[in-house]
Amino acid sequence: MSTISLHAPVARTHAPVRLTTRGKLVLFAAALAAMFALAVAMGSTTAATSDAGAAVQTTEVTVQPGETLWQIAGAANPGGDQRETVDQIMKLNALESASGLQIGHKLAVPVYSE
């Protein structure tokens, strides 16, 4: 004798996930914490110390009419990397750009030994 099942298979449907206001706040706080942790992990690697940095020997150069920072860097370090020299001069003088020189402006320029 065979047994016949009278019950048809039941298809299970899942209701869409609905977040309450509290659930939304928890999700937002978790995302914010994850971003903060990522920012701390990937942040700046600069560390302040009490050790003094190496002193850079400099000379003072007065900007002449038509003179550019690149020309000053080339004259200061003729055999060196001019881009690096420009960068050092900009850092020494807290210049935001290489194009902001004024005639008569006095610049601290590193002294390079040949």
C-alpha positions, 0 to 999 in steps of 0.5 A: 500500500502506498501513502499519498501526501495530501500536503503540497510543498510550501514555498517560503517567501521572505519578507523584505528587511525593514529597519526601525529608526533605532536599527538605522541609527545603529547601522549609521553608527557602525558605518561611522565607526568603520570610517573613523577606524579606517581614517586612523589606520590610513592617516598620517605617519608623521610623528612629533619628537623632541629631537631637533632636526638637522640644521640646514645651512642657508644663504639669503638671495634677493629676487631680481626682476624677471627671476624665477624660483626655478632659476634661483634653484638652478643657480643654488644647486647647478648639478642637483635635482632642480625639482628637489631644490625648488621644493626645499626653497619653498619649504624653507620660506613657507611659499605656497607656490613657485609663482608667487615671487615678488621683486626684492623678496628675500629668500633663504636658499640652501647652500650645497657643497660641490 
